Amino acid sequence: MQKINKNVVLALLSLTSLVFLLFQLYYYKFYLSQKNGAVFSKVRGSKSGRDSTRWHVVRKFLGLISSHNIPVYLIDPLILGLVDKDIEQIRSSPDGPSPECKYFCAPRDFTTFALLDKTWKHEVGLFRTAEKMGFQWLKIINKDPRLDGMDDLSGIEIPLHYIFKLASHAIHLVVFYERSGNYLWHGPLRLKQHMDRKFVPFRKLHFGRYPGAYEKPELLLVSIDDLKVQIPKNPSSFLEEMSHSRFLECRYREARAFFQLYPDDASLDAVEFRKKAKSLLHLAALTLNSLGVKFWLSSGTCLGWYRQCNVIPHSKDVDLGVFIRDYKADIIPAFQKAGLPLKHKFGKVEDSLELSFQGEDDVKLDIFFFYEEDDHIWNGGTQAKSGKKFKY
């Protein structure tokens, strides 16, 4: 038997190991990376390959939507919070290369963008292109509440959210719809039974736990980390709005049941009063919003919305609530300038303040101020004729 040359055996083993290693790299690059998302090299200024991945995924997504002429804008609260601190510098900075990846490389699982529904309808081609680029995607649909009403509950479904996943990062695209009150609305993110609940960490999403309502934002095109994106012109205002954006849909089913027991007043006087009351409510909302005063529907106005999805026709006024801590001395002048003269002023700022403004004809606006104690909240009431004061 011939002696086996140890050097030859060692060379064969080394060659085999090298071939196997090359096969593994090939398999990962052309199969696993397409399945689970690409792996990217570092970006200038980033601290790790993971940071770089986020930037590259955002860049590929922006390229994807740009190729299909889809106008989206950034609403990611983490990134907008960072951008807001440097907003003046970002607005004035040239479009030259950034020295480091500061915003899109920030640690997070998602980057969130918004899409206005009426600006885009052609989704099939987008998904095909996304798959070719290595993205996995998920579409979440649900009922269109804009088609619900007292006479019919629509079952028509509309797209509410899209999620595009690539590598270890995901893009959350929130679809906004215009509602009849001249505001933007997005729906909740509710997974159907057949959907993969491990597709992404859904609980970490900033949008989708509940429906939201927003004013139409004015957009600004800026360059962030060498990427051209649109953002709300005033990021801090958008973030503040986000903190109280939860939207409560009218309870149409319960309202229909209520009207079966107590038929609605459809008289000419009732219809005319509701029209005037809603117009007054709209004007009051514009006035208080212009002052930055937070408010809510109160008393009979709140009851009407909750119980019967409308203004109670025999109430004869519109009721709003405001925390006394949000009171401003220019509330009265602002309403008077808006064409609503002061009719009554009860109490004082330090004790049971109530303001009443005169609207069109006999319709008036009552603003009740609420006071916070250790374990309860109260608002004052005063009888116009007797002057008696009450705590509610």
N, C-alpha and C positions, 0 to 999 in steps of 0.2 A: 504493500500500500504506500502510495506516495505521501510525503509529508505535506500538510496544508500550510501554505504561506500565510503567516499571521498578518502581514502587511496587506495582502490581497483581501483577506476577510474583513479587516478593518476598513479598507477602502470601500468594499461592497456595502457594508453596514452604513457607512457615512453617506454613500450615494443614495441608498434606500431611504434613509432618514430625511435627506434633502428633498427627494422626490415627494415623499409623504407630506412634508411641510409645505411645499409648493402647491400640492393638491388641496391642502386645507385652506391656504390663502385664496386659491382660485375659487373653491367652493363657497367660502365666506363672502367673497367679493361679488360673485355673480348669482348667488342664491339667497343666502341669509341676509345680505345687505338690502336686496330688493324686497325681501319679505318683512324685515323689521326696520328698514330705514337705513339710509346711508350713514357712513361714519366720515367725519370731516376732520381736516387738519386744523391747527390753531389759527386764530385770527390775530393780526397785529394788536398787541396790547392786552390780549386776554390772558387769564392765568391758568386755564386748563383746557383740554380738548373738549370737555363738556360745555364750557362757556361758548366755545367756537361753534358747537353744534347748534345752539339756539340761534345764533346770528345767521348761520347758513340756512337753517330751516325757514326763518323769516324771509330771507332773501329769495329763496326758491318759491315760497308762497306768493310774495309780491310779484315775482316774474310770472307766475301762473295766472294770477288774476289780471295782470296787465295785458297778457297775451289775449285775454278774452274781454278786454275793455270793461272790467267790473270795478266800479269806484267803491273802495272800502276806506274806512278810517279807523285809526287806532283808538281803542277805548280801554286798553289794559291798565287797571288802576295802579299796579306797581310801577310800570314804566312811565305813565303819566305823572305819577308822584315825583319821580326822579327828574322828568323833563320840566315840570313846573318850577323846580328850584333854579333851573338854568334857562328859563324860557326866553328872557331878553337876549342872552348870549346866543341861543339857538336861532332866534328870529333874525339876528343881525350877522350871524356867521356866514362866511362864504361857503360854496359847495365843495371846497377842496377836501382832501382825505383827512379823516379824523386821526389824531395821534393814538387813540386807544378805543376799544369797544367798551363803552361805559353803560349803555342803556339796554340794548338787546342782548347783552351777555350777562345781565343780572340773573341770579339764580331763581328759577321758576320752572314749573312743569308745562305751562301754557303761555301763549301770547294771544291776546284777545283783540279781534277786529269787529267792526260793525258794518252791516250792509243794509242799505235802504231798499226795500223790496221792489219798488216801482222802477228802480234803475237797472234791473237785471231779470231776465226770464229764461235764458238759455243755459240750462245746467248740464245737459247730457254731454256736450263737448268738453265742458270743464272737467268733469269726472274722468273722462277718457284720458285727457292730457295729464291730469293729476296722477293717475295710475302709471302712465309712462314715465313720469318723473320720480316714481318710487313712493308716492303718497298712498297711504290707506285712508279711507274716508268713511264717515258715518253721517247719515242724514236723520234728523229728528223732526217728525211732523206731529201736529195735533189739530184740534178743532179751531176754526176761525171764529173768535168771539164777536167779531164785527158784524156777523150775519145773524147773531142771536137777537131775539126780540120778544116782545110780549105775545106775538101771534105765532111764532115759530122758533124752534131751537134747531139751528142748522147743524148738520153733521159733516159739512165740508171741511177737509183737512188742508192745512197749509204748512210749508216748511218753516220751522222756527229756529233751528240751530244746525250748523254743519261743523264737523270736526275733522281736520286733516292731520294725520300723524305721519311723521318721518323721523327715523332714528329714535332718539330718546325724548323728542320734543313734539308738541302738538299745537296746532292753530285752532282756536275756537272762534268761529264766525257766527256772530249773533245777528239774526235777521230782524230789522225794525220795520214796523208798519205804521202808516199814518192813520190816526183815528179822527173821528168827526169833530172832536174838540180841539183840532189843530195841534196835536202833540204826537210824539212817537211812542210806540208801544212794542215791547218784546214779550214773548210768551215764556212759560216755564219749560224746563228741560225734563221731560218725563220719558223714560225708556220703555219701549214695548217689551213684551215678555220674551220675544225671540232675540233681542239684542244682546250683544256681548257686554256685560257689565264690567269687564276687566279691560276693555279697549283702552281706556285712559282712567286716571283717578278722578272720576266725576265729582266727588265730594269737594275737590279743591277748586272747582270752577267758581269764578267770581260772578258770573251771570247764569241764571237758570234755576236757582233754588225757588224762585217765585217770579211772577210777571213783573215787569217794570214799566214806568212811564217817564218820559223825558221831554224837555223842550227841544225844538229843532236847533241843533248847534250850528254855529257859524264855524266853518272849517278853515284850516290854515295848512298850506303845503310847506313842509320843512325837510331838512336833511338831518337824519339822526343816525349816527354810526355809519355814515356813507350810504344810507338807504333813504330814498325819497318816500315819505309817507304823509298822509293827511292826519291831522289831529284836531280836536276841538280847540278853537282859537283861545279860549280861556280854560286851561286844564283844571285849575283849582275850582272853578264854578261847576264843571262837570263832575268832579270828584265829590263836591259838597252835595250836588243833586243826587248822586248815586246813593248817598247815605240815607236818603228818605224817598227812594224811588219805587218802593213796593206798591204794586197796583192791585186793587181789590175790584174784581168784576162784579157787576150788578147781579143779584140773585134772581134771575128771571123765573126759574121754576117756582120759587117760594112766592114771588109776586103774583104769578098766575093763579096760584092756589088762593092767595089773599083775595084777589078780585072775583074769584068764584063765590066767595062768601059775601064780599062787600063790593058790589059793582062800582067801577070807576066813574067819576063824574066827568062826563064828556060834553057838558054844556059849553056854550060859547063863552060865558064868563070864566069858566075853569080853564079852558084852552088859552084864553087871552092872559089870564093871570100867570099861568105857567110860563108863557112866552116872556112876559115882562120879568118874572122872577129869575129865569135863567139868564136873561140879558143883564140883570143887575148883579147876579152872582159872577158872571164873566168880568164885568167892569170892576167889581170888588177884588177879584183875584189879580187882575192886571195891576191895580193900584197898590195892593199889599206886596205883590212880588217886586214891584219897582222900588219899594222901600226896604226890601229884604226882610219883611216880617212874615214869619211862618204862621199858618192858620189852619183850621180844619172846619168841616161842616159840623154844626152843633144843633142841639135841641131838635125842633120840628123838621128842619131841613135835613139833618142827618137821619132822622126817623123815616122821612119820606123816601130817601134814597135806599135805605136798608130794607124797608118793608115792602115798598111798592115800586121801586126803581123810577121814582118821579118826585116832583114837588107836590106836597099835599095841597090841594086847591083851596081849601078853606083856611089855610094858615095865615095868609095875607102879609107874610114877611119872609125875609131870608135871614138865617141865623148862622153866625160864624163864631168860632172860639179862638182866642189868642192867649198865650201865657203872658202874665203881667211882666215877666222879665224881658219880653220882646217888645214891650210898649215903646213907642217913639212919639215925641211931641209933635212931629210933623204929620202924623196920621190924619188929624182933622183937616189941616190945610190941603193935604194931598187929595182927600175925598171931595172937598169943596171945589178944588181946581178941576176935578173930574166931573163936576156937575151934580154932586150929591151934597146938598147943604145939611148941616148938623141940625137934627130935630130935637134930640134930648141928650143930655150928658148927666148920668147918675153916678153918685159916689165920687171917690177920689182915687188917685193912682195907688195910694197905700191902703185903700179899703173899698172893695166892691165896685170897681169902675165898670161902667157900661156906656157904650156909645150907640146912638141911633141916628141913621142918616135917611133922608127922604129921597126915595127913588121916584120913578114915573108914576103919576096918579097917586094911588093910596098904598103902593108897594114900598115898604121900607126895609132898610138893612140894619140889623142889630148885631153889634160886636160885643160879645161877653168876654171879659178878661178873667183868667183862671189863676188862682193862688195856690201855691204848694205849701203844705204843712208837713210835719214829720211823717205821718202815716196816711194822709189823705189829700185830695185836691178839691177845691171848692170855687164856685163863682157866685157873685152877688146878684141880687135882683131887687129892684125898687118899684113899688107901685106908683104910677105917674100921678094919680089923684091924691092918695093919702100920704105918700112919702115913706110908707113902711118899707123896711129893708129885710131881705131874706138871704139866707145862705143855702146854696144847693150843693 
